[in-house]
Amino acid sequence: FMYQLWHCGDGTQRICPINDFTPRDRSVWSRRMNKSYSELKSLMESIDHAARNNNVVTRARMTRADAQNCFLAGYSEINVKTTTPSGKVRDIAQLKWQPALRYKQKKV
């Protein structure tokens, strides 16, 4: 979902794509919010890069279907086990971005 918000926004909630936020938009944010934005940007760029390596075209603006295809092609960049410690199947698309960032950092 966050990947789609990054590239597509949410028209029903009147949210523009997050990657369209300008430094002026972010100037009123706290330091922590700006750090979070930078971390999120890094994660999204990693997924985009992995998708391009899998021959999937990424663009700044995408439809939800395009964003879903790119995410599925690029989420391998995030080193997440497909099962939880209790043995349940994990839906990687539902993973929040902060834990995803931690998994990505562990891969390095």
Disulfide bonds with the S-S distance in Angstrom:
none
